[in-house]
Amino acid sequence: MRKLLVSLRNSLIIMGTIFLFMAVFTLTTGFAAAVTGASANQPTVYQKIDSDFINNDAKLAKPLQFQKIPLKGIVDYSSYVTLTGNQDGWGGCIGRSIVHTMNILNEMKHPYTPDLSFWYLHVRQEQLANGGPVNTKYLLENYGLCPEATLPSDYDKAAIINGVFGWGNMPMPNATIDAEARIYKINLFSDPITPSVETMKYLLDKGPILAEGKIVKIQGPNPTEGHCITVVGYNDLTKSFKCLNSWGDTWGPHGNGYFDIGYDEVATNFTAIRYIESGAAERLGTKDAFTARIWIDSQGVGRRNLTVAIGREGQGSKTVWDTPNKVNCVDNSNTLKIDVPMPQFMFSVKENAARWYVDITNHGNSPITVKELTLARLVKNADGTTATKLQKYPESNMVIGAQSTVKYYFANEMVQVLQRANFPK
């Protein structure tokens, strides 16, 4: 079983200055846990930030007061999951679970909403803390998270100097990225709640939740640290909760990143739960109103060996996925299913004949399968409601051979839509 990996928070470049600090941990602190079994590229880290978060939540959790309501019997939000996180990328279970939860909630409201950046969550909360207590709740509710394609969570650019993680070569947020992040603010990151079967089912009728604790079901009977996962559903027939882990999509009893917790196992696995009340992720009138989905099955290759770009004839392209986490912190996940904003610099193009395309390079030594390519736009209907209009690539399950690049062109109808759009400068 894979050991829980870590992201240390005591080395961070902010505005060109390196601040090395010991964070003062609070109820809403950051989300890295200590590593065991260190190697040259993964030094042992003794700041158990995840553990502090989970231990504090266990102490402060209170029962949720709610009226009994008819429950649905079976709930499953896994169909809304797009990009699955893998904390082998020097990330923490709490942060990955937060991103999973926000992505699901956004997808439920407006399909093809961009997947959000774990690296932005990681670094921005520390920038806001500026050496003081880290407050993830404050970040999520007041600043939001930018899309993954805008600030990729590629930790291969990080460095280890004298046993300390340094982010000097990592891309950093700027004013433009921060402005985009505000589209994806949440309304509420709840206080910790005492878990029970009925409380979890009540909350799951509204959306996915975070669950914390020793989680001995997957960590063994005596884990040294706590863990956090995303609960995506329940089933009264099997009397179990469906859980999404953050150890990649090849992990687990089903080999897809999911596992089950029985109703009778809640007390021995979870010590606190939290829910998120999502904002509308209102993308109308912004560049993020236009998005694209790339869905690739890279069995035998791994998504770490893929490069994906979106472009337009005669105008170049923008890379939205570029072989991340393949050196120091290998991501062994197979599926790349990601929603990304369309490249902004192309919206002013006027040539009607210029077609959009998705350019995919397979750097691996085995074929991969492209399951879906879709261009999407969020529009407002005459009655004021919103809808997502799609232009799907007419084929699916296209095979790209080893060490090969294929460019998939779309018809011109999306081009005409983009030209008619009242897009902000």
C-alpha positions as CSV (number, residue, x, y, z in Angstrom):
1,M,0.0,0.0,0.0
2,R,1.3,3.4,-0.9
3,K,2.4,5.6,1.9
4,L,0.9,9.0,2.3
5,L,3.1,11.6,0.7
6,V,3.8,15.1,1.7
7,S,4.1,18.7,0.8
8,L,6.1,20.8,3.3
9,R,5.2,24.5,3.7
10,N,8.3,26.0,5.1
11,S,10.0,27.1,1.9
12,L,8.2,29.5,-0.5
13,I,9.1,32.3,-2.8
14,I,6.7,35.2,-2.4
15,M,7.3,38.3,-4.6
16,G,10.8,37.2,-5.2
17,T,11.8,36.8,-1.5
18,I,12.2,33.4,0.2
19,F,10.4,33.1,3.5
20,L,11.3,30.0,5.6
21,F,8.8,29.8,8.4
22,M,7.1,27.4,10.7
23,A,3.4,27.9,10.2
24,V,1.2,28.5,13.2
25,F,-1.5,25.9,12.7
26,T,-5.1,26.8,13.1
27,L,-8.5,25.2,12.6
28,T,-8.3,26.1,8.9
29,T,-4.7,25.4,8.3
30,G,-2.9,24.0,5.3
31,F,-2.7,20.4,4.2
32,A,0.6,18.6,4.0
33,A,1.5,15.5,6.0
34,A,4.8,14.0,7.0
35,V,6.6,11.5,4.7
36,T,8.0,8.2,5.9
37,G,10.6,6.3,4.0
38,A,12.4,9.3,2.6
39,S,14.6,9.2,-0.5
40,A,17.0,11.7,-2.0
41,N,14.1,13.4,-3.7
42,Q,11.7,13.0,-0.8
43,P,13.3,14.1,2.5
44,T,11.6,13.2,5.7
45,V,9.4,16.1,6.8
46,Y,8.4,16.5,10.5
47,Q,5.7,19.2,10.1
48,K,2.6,17.1,10.1
49,I,0.2,19.8,8.8
50,D,-2.5,17.4,7.7
51,S,-2.3,15.6,11.0
52,D,-2.8,18.9,12.9
53,F,-5.8,19.8,10.8
54,I,-7.4,16.4,11.2
55,N,-6.6,16.3,15.0
56,N,-8.0,19.8,15.5
57,D,-11.2,18.9,13.6
58,A,-11.6,15.8,15.7
59,K,-11.6,17.9,18.8
60,L,-13.8,20.6,17.5
61,A,-16.4,18.6,15.6
62,K,-20.0,19.1,16.7
63,P,-23.1,17.3,15.8
64,L,-25.1,18.9,12.9
65,Q,-28.7,19.8,13.8
66,F,-31.1,19.0,11.0
67,Q,-34.6,17.9,10.5
68,K,-35.2,14.4,9.3
69,I,-36.1,14.4,5.6
70,P,-36.8,11.6,3.2
71,L,-33.5,10.3,1.9
72,K,-32.8,9.2,-1.7
73,G,-31.6,5.7,-1.0
74,I,-28.8,5.8,-3.5
75,V,-26.6,8.8,-4.3
76,D,-23.5,8.7,-6.5
77,Y,-21.6,11.8,-7.7
78,S,-18.7,9.9,-9.3
79,S,-20.1,10.6,-12.8
80,Y,-19.2,14.3,-12.2
81,V,-15.6,13.6,-11.4
82,T,-13.2,14.8,-14.1
83,L,-9.5,15.3,-13.1
84,T,-8.5,13.0,-10.2
85,G,-5.8,14.2,-8.0
86,N,-2.7,12.2,-7.0
87,Q,-0.9,13.5,-3.9
88,D,2.3,11.9,-5.0
89,G,2.7,15.3,-6.5
90,W,4.0,16.6,-3.1
91,G,0.5,17.5,-2.2
92,G,-1.8,16.9,0.8
93,C,-4.9,14.8,1.2
94,I,-7.0,17.7,2.5
95,G,-6.2,20.0,-0.4
96,R,-6.8,17.3,-3.0
97,S,-10.1,16.4,-1.4
98,I,-11.2,20.1,-1.4
99,V,-10.4,20.4,-5.1
100,H,-12.2,17.1,-5.9
101,T,-15.3,18.4,-4.0
102,M,-15.3,21.8,-5.7
103,N,-14.8,20.3,-9.1
104,I,-17.8,18.0,-8.6
105,L,-20.0,20.8,-7.3
106,N,-19.1,23.1,-10.3
107,E,-19.7,20.3,-12.7
108,M,-23.1,19.6,-11.2
109,K,-24.1,23.3,-11.7
110,H,-22.5,23.9,-15.1
111,P,-21.0,21.0,-17.0
112,Y,-17.5,21.5,-18.5
113,T,-16.5,24.0,-15.9
114,P,-12.7,24.1,-15.7
115,D,-11.0,21.8,-13.2
116,L,-9.3,23.8,-10.4
117,S,-5.6,24.0,-9.5
118,F,-4.2,22.3,-6.5
119,W,-0.9,24.2,-6.8
120,Y,-2.8,27.5,-6.7
121,L,-4.5,26.3,-3.4
122,H,-1.1,25.3,-2.1
123,V,0.8,28.4,-2.8
124,R,-1.9,31.1,-2.6
125,Q,-2.9,30.3,1.0
126,E,0.7,30.7,2.0
127,Q,1.1,34.0,0.2
128,L,-2.0,35.3,2.0
129,A,-0.6,34.1,5.3
130,N,2.7,35.9,4.6
131,G,4.5,33.9,7.3
132,G,1.5,33.8,9.7
133,P,-1.2,31.3,10.2
134,V,-2.5,29.6,7.0
135,N,-6.2,29.9,6.6
136,T,-7.6,27.8,3.8
137,K,-11.2,28.7,4.6
138,Y,-10.4,32.4,4.1
139,L,-8.8,31.6,0.7
140,L,-11.7,29.5,-0.6
141,E,-14.4,31.9,0.5
142,N,-12.8,35.2,-0.4
143,Y,-10.3,34.5,-3.2
144,G,-11.3,31.1,-4.8
145,L,-9.1,28.9,-7.0
146,C,-7.9,29.3,-10.5
147,P,-8.2,26.5,-13.2
148,E,-5.5,23.8,-13.3
149,A,-4.6,24.7,-16.9
150,T,-3.9,28.3,-15.8
151,L,-1.5,27.3,-13.0
152,P,-0.5,23.7,-13.5
153,S,0.2,21.5,-10.4
154,D,3.6,20.4,-11.9
155,Y,6.0,19.8,-9.0
156,D,8.8,18.7,-11.3
157,K,9.9,22.3,-11.3
158,A,10.4,22.3,-7.6
159,A,13.8,21.8,-6.0
160,I,15.2,20.3,-2.8
161,I,18.0,22.3,-1.2
162,N,19.5,20.9,2.0
163,G,16.5,18.8,2.6
164,V,14.0,21.7,2.2
165,F,11.5,22.0,-0.6
166,G,11.9,25.2,-2.6
167,W,9.5,26.7,-5.1
168,G,11.8,29.1,-6.9
169,N,11.2,27.5,-10.3
170,M,7.5,27.0,-9.9
171,P,5.1,29.3,-11.7
172,M,3.5,31.8,-9.3
173,P,0.1,33.5,-9.2
174,N,-0.2,37.0,-10.6
175,A,-2.9,39.6,-10.7
176,T,-4.5,38.1,-13.8
177,I,-4.6,34.6,-12.3
178,D,-6.0,35.9,-9.0
179,A,-8.8,37.7,-10.9
180,E,-9.7,34.4,-12.7
181,A,-9.6,32.6,-9.4
182,R,-12.4,34.8,-8.0
183,I,-14.8,33.3,-10.5
184,Y,-14.5,30.1,-8.5
185,K,-15.0,31.3,-4.9
186,I,-17.2,29.2,-2.6
187,N,-19.9,30.4,-0.3
188,L,-18.9,28.3,2.7
189,F,-16.2,25.9,3.9
190,S,-18.1,24.4,6.9
191,D,-16.8,23.9,10.4
192,P,-16.0,20.3,11.4
193,I,-19.0,18.1,12.1
194,T,-19.3,14.9,14.1
195,P,-19.8,12.1,11.6
196,S,-22.8,9.8,11.7
197,V,-24.4,7.7,9.1
198,E,-27.6,9.8,9.0
199,T,-25.7,13.1,9.0
200,M,-23.5,12.0,6.2
201,K,-26.5,10.8,4.1
202,Y,-28.3,14.1,4.8
203,L,-25.3,16.1,3.5
204,L,-24.7,13.8,0.6
205,D,-28.2,14.4,-0.6
206,K,-27.0,17.9,-1.4
207,G,-23.5,17.1,-2.7
208,P,-20.1,15.4,-1.9
209,I,-18.4,15.9,1.5
210,L,-14.9,15.7,3.0
211,A,-14.3,13.0,5.6
212,E,-11.3,12.9,8.0
213,G,-9.8,10.5,10.4
214,K,-7.4,7.6,10.7
215,I,-9.3,5.8,7.9
216,V,-8.0,2.4,9.0
217,K,-9.9,0.8,6.2
218,I,-7.1,1.9,3.8
219,Q,-4.3,2.9,6.1
220,G,-4.2,-0.2,8.4
221,P,-5.0,-0.6,12.0
222,N,-2.3,1.7,13.5
223,P,-1.6,4.5,11.0
224,T,0.8,7.2,12.2
225,E,-1.2,10.0,10.7
226,G,-4.8,10.8,9.8
227,H,-6.1,11.1,6.2
228,C,-8.8,12.9,4.3
229,I,-10.9,11.7,1.4
230,T,-14.0,12.8,-0.6
231,V,-17.2,10.9,0.0
232,V,-19.1,10.9,-3.3
233,G,-22.2,8.9,-2.5
234,Y,-24.0,6.3,-0.4
235,N,-26.1,3.1,-1.1
236,D,-28.7,1.9,1.3
237,L,-28.7,-1.5,-0.5
238,T,-25.1,-2.2,0.2
239,K,-25.1,0.0,3.3
240,S,-21.9,1.7,2.3
241,F,-20.4,5.1,1.4
242,K,-18.5,5.5,-1.9
243,C,-15.2,7.3,-1.3
244,L,-12.7,9.0,-3.7
245,N,-9.1,8.8,-2.5
246,S,-6.2,11.1,-3.6
247,W,-3.7,8.4,-4.4
248,G,-4.3,8.3,-8.2
249,D,-6.6,6.4,-10.4
250,T,-4.6,3.1,-10.3
251,W,-4.9,2.7,-6.5
252,G,-7.4,0.7,-4.6
253,P,-9.5,-2.4,-4.5
254,H,-11.1,-1.5,-7.8
255,G,-8.0,-0.1,-9.4
256,N,-9.7,3.3,-10.0
257,G,-9.0,5.4,-6.9
258,Y,-12.3,4.6,-5.1
259,F,-13.1,2.5,-2.1
260,D,-16.2,1.8,0.1
261,I,-16.8,2.5,3.8
262,G,-19.6,0.5,5.4
263,Y,-22.2,2.2,7.5
264,D,-20.9,0.1,10.4
265,E,-17.4,1.4,9.8
266,V,-18.0,5.1,10.1
267,A,-17.1,5.4,13.8
268,T,-13.8,3.6,13.4
269,N,-12.7,5.5,10.3
270,F,-13.9,9.1,10.5
271,T,-13.6,11.6,13.3
272,A,-14.9,14.7,11.4
273,I,-16.6,15.7,8.2
274,R,-17.0,19.0,6.4
275,Y,-19.1,20.2,3.5
276,I,-18.7,23.0,0.9
277,E,-21.4,25.3,-0.3
278,S,-20.3,26.2,-3.8
279,G,-20.7,29.5,-5.5
280,A,-22.3,29.6,-8.9
281,A,-18.9,29.6,-10.7
282,E,-20.5,32.1,-13.0
283,R,-18.4,32.2,-16.1
284,L,-20.7,34.3,-18.3
285,G,-19.0,37.4,-19.6
286,T,-15.5,36.0,-18.8
287,K,-12.9,34.1,-20.8
288,D,-13.8,31.0,-18.9
289,A,-17.3,30.9,-20.5
290,F,-15.5,29.0,-23.3
291,T,-14.0,25.7,-22.3
292,A,-12.7,22.4,-23.7
293,R,-12.7,18.9,-22.4
294,I,-9.8,16.5,-23.1
295,W,-10.4,12.9,-22.1
296,I,-7.6,10.4,-22.8
297,D,-7.1,6.8,-21.6
298,S,-3.4,6.3,-21.4
299,Q,-3.2,2.8,-20.0
300,G,0.4,1.6,-20.1
301,V,1.7,5.2,-20.8
302,G,0.4,7.3,-18.0
303,R,-1.0,10.9,-18.2
304,R,2.5,12.1,-17.1
305,N,3.7,11.3,-20.6
306,L,1.1,13.4,-22.5
307,T,1.2,16.9,-23.9
308,V,-2.0,18.6,-25.0
309,A,-2.5,21.9,-26.7
310,I,-5.5,23.8,-28.0
311,G,-5.0,26.1,-31.1
312,R,-6.4,27.7,-34.2
313,E,-5.2,27.5,-37.7
314,G,-2.7,30.3,-38.4
315,Q,-2.7,31.5,-34.8
316,G,-0.7,29.0,-32.9
317,S,-1.7,27.1,-29.8
318,K,-1.6,27.1,-26.1
319,T,-0.5,24.1,-24.0
320,V,-3.0,23.0,-21.4
321,W,-1.3,19.8,-20.2
322,D,2.5,19.2,-20.4
323,T,3.9,15.9,-18.9
324,P,3.6,17.0,-15.3
325,N,4.9,15.1,-12.2
326,K,7.1,12.6,-14.0
327,V,10.5,13.3,-12.4
328,N,10.7,14.0,-8.6
329,C,7.1,13.2,-7.7
330,V,5.7,10.7,-10.2
331,D,2.0,10.6,-10.9
332,N,1.1,7.1,-12.0
333,S,-2.5,7.9,-13.0
334,N,-3.7,6.6,-16.3
335,T,-6.7,8.8,-17.1
336,L,-6.5,12.5,-18.2
337,K,-10.0,13.9,-18.1
338,I,-9.7,17.6,-17.7
339,D,-11.9,20.7,-18.5
340,V,-9.8,23.8,-19.4
341,P,-10.5,27.4,-20.4
342,M,-10.1,28.0,-24.2
343,P,-7.1,30.1,-25.1
344,Q,-8.1,33.8,-24.6
345,F,-5.6,35.2,-27.1
346,M,-7.5,33.5,-30.0
347,F,-10.9,35.0,-29.5
348,S,-10.2,38.1,-31.6
349,V,-9.4,36.2,-34.8
350,K,-11.7,37.1,-37.7
351,E,-10.9,34.5,-40.4
352,N,-14.1,32.5,-40.8
353,A,-12.2,29.6,-42.3
354,A,-9.8,29.2,-39.4
355,R,-10.5,26.0,-37.5
356,W,-9.9,25.1,-33.8
357,Y,-7.9,22.0,-33.1
358,V,-6.6,19.9,-30.2
359,D,-3.0,18.8,-30.6
360,I,-2.1,15.6,-28.6
361,T,1.4,14.2,-28.2
362,N,2.0,10.7,-26.8
363,H,5.5,10.6,-25.5
364,G,5.1,7.0,-24.3
365,N,6.0,3.7,-25.8
366,S,2.5,2.3,-26.1
367,P,-0.7,3.5,-27.8
368,I,-3.2,5.7,-26.0
369,T,-7.0,6.2,-26.7
370,V,-8.7,9.6,-27.0
371,K,-12.1,9.1,-25.6
372,E,-13.6,12.6,-26.0
373,L,-12.8,16.0,-27.3
374,T,-15.4,18.7,-26.8
375,L,-15.6,22.5,-27.1
376,A,-18.1,24.1,-24.8
377,R,-19.7,27.5,-24.1
378,L,-21.8,28.7,-21.3
379,V,-24.7,30.8,-22.6
380,K,-27.7,32.6,-21.2
381,N,-31.2,31.7,-22.4
382,A,-33.9,34.1,-23.2
383,D,-35.6,33.3,-19.8
384,G,-32.4,34.2,-17.9
385,T,-31.4,30.6,-17.2
386,T,-28.0,29.3,-18.3
387,A,-27.1,26.3,-20.6
388,T,-24.0,24.7,-21.9
389,K,-23.7,24.4,-25.6
390,L,-21.3,21.7,-26.9
391,Q,-19.5,20.9,-30.1
392,K,-18.1,17.4,-29.8
393,Y,-15.4,16.0,-32.1
394,P,-17.4,13.6,-34.3
395,E,-15.3,10.6,-33.4
396,S,-14.3,8.9,-30.1
397,N,-11.9,6.2,-29.0
398,M,-9.2,7.5,-31.5
399,V,-5.9,5.7,-31.1
400,I,-2.6,7.6,-31.0
401,G,0.5,5.4,-31.5
402,A,3.6,5.5,-29.4
403,Q,5.9,8.5,-29.8
404,S,3.3,10.2,-32.0
405,T,1.4,13.5,-32.4
406,V,-2.1,13.9,-33.8
407,K,-4.0,17.1,-34.4
408,Y,-7.8,16.9,-34.3
409,Y,-9.6,19.7,-36.2
410,F,-13.1,20.9,-35.4
411,A,-15.7,22.1,-37.9
412,N,-16.2,25.9,-38.2
413,E,-19.4,26.2,-36.3
414,M,-17.6,26.9,-33.0
415,V,-15.5,29.5,-34.7
416,Q,-18.7,31.4,-35.7
417,V,-20.0,31.2,-32.1
418,L,-16.8,32.6,-30.7
419,Q,-16.8,35.5,-33.2
420,R,-20.4,36.5,-32.3
421,A,-19.6,36.4,-28.6
422,N,-19.5,39.7,-26.7
423,F,-16.2,38.8,-25.2
424,P,-14.5,41.2,-22.7
425,K,-11.2,42.8,-23.7
